[in-house]
Amino acid sequence: ERTLREFWQQDALEKQLDPAETQERMESILAKLGVQMSDWSRDLQLEHSGAPIRLDFKKLTVIVDRDYPIPLSKLGSGENWVGYHLVSHLALHKFFTQAKRPVPRFLVIDQPSQVYFPPDPNSGRARKSVDWEAVRRMYHLMIDVAAKLAPNLQVIVTDHADLNDKAFADAVIARWGSGPDEEALIPHSWARR
């Protein structure tokens, strides 16, 4: 015969495995993530940021709900793609960190400002102040989220952008160059000769 404690433990385990309850929990988590993503998309001033934003867990994409659902692939510019990816990753990491989930506590982002500044100087696109302002908003979001979750989340960014901004400058750990006398990500002594 089972004791009351054994019965309670079995009942608790069965509830954890209940598909309907699991689905409800997932929907609740996704709704909270969507609210956070929507708030941050407004901070970044992304296109469609006034509409509700959500993660579609089955399709593994971001959806903006206007009169009809708009998937990330149809959200337009590179600025939107980078911005919506950024708010998605930050929202997920915030959730994992606060829920103490066993997920690595770092996020590595490579050249998020690249969509604002094409590598070809002859592209005809000047570095406009509006582009710098968008990059500043993006970096301030990353800095703010990392600070609020510190010391439990580290955001590592490699980029060519160098903002004339105190918060940005305070967050910079190293500046690398490619010249023979400059500090580099890969030490010069490692280069093949």
HELIX and SHEET records of a PDB file:
HELIX    1   1 LEU A    4  LEU A   17  1                                  14    
HELIX    2   2 PRO A   19  LEU A   44  1                                  26    
HELIX    3   3 LEU A   72  LYS A   74  5                                   3    
HELIX    4   4 GLY A   78  GLN A   98  1                                  21    
HELIX    5   5 PRO A  112  VAL A  115  5                                   4    
HELIX    6   6 SER A  129  LEU A  149  1                                  21    
HELIX    7   7 LYS A  166  ALA A  171  1                                   6    
HELIX    8   8 HIS A  188  TRP A  190  5                                   3    
SHEET    1   A 3 ILE A  53  ASP A  56  0                                        
SHEET    2   A 3 THR A  61  ASP A  65 -1                                        
SHEET    3   A 3 PRO A  69  PRO A  71 -1                                        
SHEET    1   B 2 PHE A 106  ASP A 110  0                                        
SHEET    2   B 2 GLN A 154  THR A 158  1                                        
END                                                                             
